[in-house]
Amino acid sequence: MPQDVHFDIPIPSWTTPELAAAQERNLQWARRVGLVGSAEAEQRYLFSQVADVAAYSYPDAVGADLDLAFDVNGWFFLFDDQFDVPLGEVPSAVSVCEELIDLLRLPPGTVPSSSSPLGDAFADVWQRMAQGMSRRWQERTARHWMDYLSANLTEACDRQAGIVADSGEWMRLRRKVIGVRPSIDLCERVGHFEVPAPAVHSTTMESAREIVTDVIILINEVYSLENDEARDAPNLVTCLMRERHCTRPEAIGELQRRADAQLR
């Protein structure tokens, strides 16, 4: 990632005291559902610390709720890795996306079937997410998951076709493919509450969700820049450089300013 780039986030950070135990339980889950099938894959998974994001995102969660948060985060990142393919290739996970969209349309309580470890793992976490939540919450969260999966299909199709998005189109796609909305829904599940129906659809709540999503995108675009460049993948920094005929530091500075404005 680019060096000497700093984002000031004036929000206190804390984590769960169960971190070490949750890490071990999450690894056992990843083995059980087949997400890590070799010692090498297991080491890469542990080194990446991807599931550990849950310890900071849901610091009040404990026990089975914390395990669910870890497992969802672990699935997210392992699934996302499947789309890191060279320009022009079709990711193997495209078929998994379509399968999971069908799974999310099943009536509550239906036991889904899958043809891959990624599908099996998602079916497992989705059943656990839905447990104890209202039908309204399940339908809302399913829509957010389907938006995320559909956006992955859009991104894969565009890369295969060589379509180059402008900065506005890229941000619109990233707002779905970043997967923030299902993660926000998970706050309710692991916190054992539901935002009341009128409030969850309010302008205030929607604005808050948009701000959180955009800040995460802006920071992620900067920190993933070198990885994206190595794969010849789209990135908001390179979009701005192309559109504004500006330098790399100038484009990064623009993303920093946008993130600061959203955080304020």
C-alpha positions in Angstrom: 0.0 0.0 0.0 1.2 3.6 -0.5 3.5 4.8 2.3 3.1 7.9 4.4 -0.6 8.2 3.8 -2.6 8.9 7.0 -6.3 9.1 7.6 -7.3 10.8 10.9 -10.3 8.9 12.4 -11.2 10.6 15.7 -13.3 7.7 17.0 -12.0 5.7 20.0 -11.0 2.1 19.1 -11.4 -0.9 21.3 -11.5 -4.6 20.9 -12.9 -7.7 22.6 -11.0 -9.5 25.4 -12.1 -12.7 23.7 -9.8 -12.0 20.6 -7.4 -15.0 21.0 -10.1 -17.5 21.8 -12.3 -16.2 18.9 -9.4 -16.5 16.5 -9.0 -20.2 17.4 -12.7 -20.9 17.1 -12.9 -19.2 13.8 -10.0 -21.3 12.4 -11.8 -24.4 13.5 -14.9 -23.3 11.7 -12.9 -22.4 8.5 -11.5 -26.0 8.6 -14.8 -27.6 9.2 -16.6 -25.9 6.3 -13.6 -26.4 4.0 -12.5 -22.8 3.5 -8.9 -23.7 4.4 -8.0 -27.0 2.8 -4.2 -27.1 3.3 -1.6 -26.1 5.8 -0.4 -23.3 3.4 -4.0 -22.0 3.0 -4.4 -22.0 6.8 -1.2 -20.1 7.4 -2.1 -17.5 4.8 -5.5 -17.1 6.4 -4.0 -16.7 9.9 -1.4 -14.2 8.6 -3.9 -12.1 6.9 -5.9 -11.6 10.1 -9.0 -10.9 8.0 -11.5 -12.4 10.5 -10.0 -10.3 13.3 -11.7 -7.2 11.8 -14.8 -8.5 13.7 -13.1 -7.9 17.0 -12.9 -4.2 16.3 -16.2 -3.9 14.3 -18.3 -5.7 17.0 -16.3 -5.2 20.2 -19.2 -5.8 22.5 -20.1 -9.2 21.0 -19.2 -12.3 23.0 -19.4 -16.1 22.7 -21.5 -17.4 19.8 -22.3 -13.8 18.6 -18.6 -13.0 18.3 -18.0 -16.3 16.5 -20.7 -15.4 14.0 -19.1 -12.0 13.4 -15.6 -13.6 12.9 -17.0 -16.3 10.5 -18.9 -13.7 8.4 -15.7 -11.6 8.1 -13.6 -14.6 7.3 -16.0 -15.6 4.6 -16.2 -12.1 3.2 -12.4 -11.8 2.6 -11.9 -15.4 1.3 -14.8 -14.9 -1.1 -13.4 -11.5 -2.3 -10.1 -13.2 -3.0 -11.8 -15.3 -5.7 -12.3 -12.2 -7.8 -8.7 -11.2 -7.9 -8.1 -12.6 -11.4 -6.2 -11.2 -14.4 -8.0 -8.8 -16.7 -10.2 -10.7 -19.2 -10.6 -13.8 -17.1 -13.9 -14.9 -15.5 -13.6 -15.6 -11.7 -14.7 -19.1 -10.7 -16.8 -17.6 -8.0 -19.2 -16.1 -10.5 -21.2 -19.4 -10.4 -21.1 -19.2 -6.5 -22.6 -15.7 -6.7 -25.6 -16.9 -8.7 -26.1 -19.9 -6.4 -26.1 -17.7 -3.3 -28.5 -15.2 -4.7 -30.9 -18.2 -5.3 -30.2 -19.4 -1.7 -31.2 -16.0 -0.3 -34.6 -16.2 -2.1 -35.5 -19.4 -0.3 -38.2 -19.3 2.4 -37.0 -18.9 6.0 -36.1 -22.2 7.6 -35.3 -23.9 4.3 -32.1 -26.0 4.5 -30.1 -24.9 1.5 -27.7 -27.0 -0.6 -24.5 -25.9 -2.1 -21.8 -27.1 -4.5 -18.7 -25.5 -3.0 -17.1 -24.7 0.4 -17.7 -21.0 -0.2 -21.4 -21.8 -0.7 -21.6 -24.1 2.3 -19.9 -21.5 4.5 -22.3 -18.8 3.4 -25.3 -21.0 4.0 -24.0 -21.7 7.5 -23.5 -18.0 8.4 -26.8 -16.9 6.8 -28.8 -19.4 8.8 -27.1 -18.2 12.0 -27.6 -14.6 11.1 -31.3 -15.1 10.4 -31.9 -17.0 13.7 -34.1 -15.1 16.1 -34.5 -12.1 13.7 -37.8 -10.8 12.4 -39.0 -11.6 8.8 -38.6 -7.9 8.1 -35.0 -7.9 9.1 -34.3 -11.1 7.2 -35.8 -9.7 4.0 -33.9 -6.4 4.3 -30.6 -8.1 5.0 -31.1 -10.6 2.2 -31.6 -7.7 -0.2 -28.3 -6.2 1.0 -26.5 -9.5 0.5 -28.0 -9.9 -3.0 -26.9 -6.3 -3.9 -23.4 -7.2 -2.8 -23.4 -10.5 -4.8 -24.9 -8.9 -7.9 -22.3 -6.1 -7.7 -19.5 -8.7 -7.7 -21.1 -10.1 -10.9 -21.2 -6.6 -12.5 -17.5 -6.0 -11.6 -16.5 -9.4 -13.0 -18.5 -8.8 -16.3 -17.0 -5.4 -16.7 -13.4 -6.6 -16.2 -14.0 -9.4 -18.7 -15.3 -7.0 -21.3 -12.6 -4.4 -20.6 -15.0 -1.7 -19.6 -13.3 1.2 -17.9 -15.6 3.0 -15.4 -15.3 6.7 -14.6 -14.9 7.8 -11.0 -18.7 8.3 -10.5 -19.6 4.9 -11.9 -16.8 3.2 -9.9 -18.0 4.8 -6.6 -21.6 3.7 -7.3 -20.5 0.1 -7.9 -18.1 0.1 -4.9 -20.9 1.2 -2.6 -22.5 -2.2 -3.2 -19.4 -4.4 -3.7 -17.7 -3.2 -0.6 -20.2 -5.2 1.5 -20.8 -2.6 4.2 -24.6 -2.9 4.4 -24.7 -6.6 5.3 -22.0 -5.8 7.9 -24.2 -3.0 9.4 -27.1 -5.4 9.5 -24.9 -7.8 11.4 -24.6 -5.2 14.2 -28.3 -5.8 15.0 -28.0 -9.6 15.0 -25.0 -9.8 17.3 -26.4 -7.0 19.5 -29.7 -8.8 19.8 -31.8 -5.8 18.7 -33.5 -4.4 15.6 -33.8 -0.8 14.5 -37.5 0.1 14.5 -39.1 0.0 11.0 -39.7 3.8 10.7 -36.2 4.7 11.9 -34.3 2.2 9.8 -35.7 3.8 6.6 -35.2 7.4 7.8 -33.0 10.0 6.0 -30.8 10.2 9.1 -30.1 6.4 9.2 -29.6 6.3 5.4 -27.1 9.2 5.6 -25.2 7.5 8.3 -25.0 4.3 6.3 -23.8 6.2 3.2 -21.1 8.1 5.2 -19.8 4.9 6.8 -19.7 3.2 3.4 -18.0 6.0 1.6 -15.3 6.5 4.3 -14.5 2.8 4.1 -14.3 2.9 0.3 -12.1 6.0 0.2 -9.6 4.5 2.7 -9.7 1.1 1.0 -9.0 2.6 -2.4 -5.8 4.2 -1.2 -4.6 1.2 0.7 -5.3 -1.2 -2.1 -3.9 1.0 -4.8 -0.6 -0.9 -5.4 -2.4 -4.3 -5.3 -4.9 -3.0 -7.9 -2.2 -1.6 -10.1 -0.4 -4.9 -10.1 -3.6 -6.6 -11.3 -4.5 -3.8 -13.7 -7.7 -3.5 -11.7 -9.8 -0.3 -11.4 -9.1 2.1 -8.5 -10.5 5.5 -7.7 -7.0 7.0 -7.5 -6.2 6.0 -11.1 -9.7 7.1 -12.2 -9.1 10.6 -10.8 -5.6 10.7 -12.3 -7.0 9.9 -15.7 -10.0 12.2 -15.5 -8.3 15.2 -13.9 -4.9 14.8 -15.5 -3.5 15.0 -12.0 -0.6 13.3 -10.2 -0.8 10.3 -8.0 -0.2 12.3 -4.8 -2.8 14.8 -5.9 -5.4 12.1 -6.4 -4.6 10.4 -3.1 -4.9 13.9 -1.4 -8.3 14.3 -2.9 -9.5 11.0 -1.4 -8.1 12.0 1.9 -10.0 15.3 1.8 -13.2 13.5 0.9 -12.8 11.0 3.7 -12.1 13.8 6.2 -15.2 15.7 5.1 -17.3 12.6 5.5 -15.9 11.9 8.9 -16.6 15.5 10.1 
